[in-house]
């Protein structure tokens, strides 16, 4: 199955792009954040103004127009096709491992105040790093896993209050 990415632009427009389609875009990097793109004989100048790598959010200037870009990971599409909702536990105080994996970093400690979207821990699963974020503004009550722990799907990692 070929990988596909869901791209959301300015929270109003969605498109799916396959890996094959991405490979057809000719890209030249001018520096670490400026690019020259050639797609079907159309030339574009792109500059990455802001990036949040773990949450896959970017602010891009494309030929003088500003865009807020969210890139969905192929795993997000698989989870959606399976009938699961992303963020279904919005009210939950218990944050569990969404799949088996290895905790590669814990970003919070008991007593920390977190905002919705703050990264709590990073789970490596299927050779991919998954940043697990807080579903709401809260205080960290307890952490029941540490860096390099192997966890099963559903194991409680962080409790909020």
Steps between C-alpha positions, in 0.01 A plus 500: 500500500645834395533768767265794476513827695199716589591867468277761664548859384381792715257263683267523199635293213609135507679293242664159493843469340663168424870434536517456119351848449751649746785330314395675176558847649848628418636671814819700549593619849654847513567470872343313791162674459483643146405286201450530127233260372420397144176308448363439151698796362370735770769664715445587866710667768430363845630600840425320825433781748399289802507128566374269771653172390342273762146625433568535125384865482675749273462862394617541141545796267429372148557762229408777747188330639494375860363155578447305824571136411420186701640173370319185600718194540404186303434332835231764569316390186526133595359571847214699346422218252484259794219714644689655789476871567810706563467686830196299608612519864486880525362493855713215628754546777674176403741503206584153374734358238298493176708204376784280623840665490794648688489826695787702356440818699276630778452876469316567830533430871241464778369843597564659160224717353426407138290663231291319242739379230815501717709189438491261796718217368640356180427141409695313234280247324550331164826699456307829524517760776153596627465811714213445744353828614272620776130496409430796729641758739585317823760417763706180472404275791708189436731347241516122489766446233851625443738541208586166330202316654326257266123548524197314373200661333269646766764531775444812707797732449383836642219592740368857506293681760 
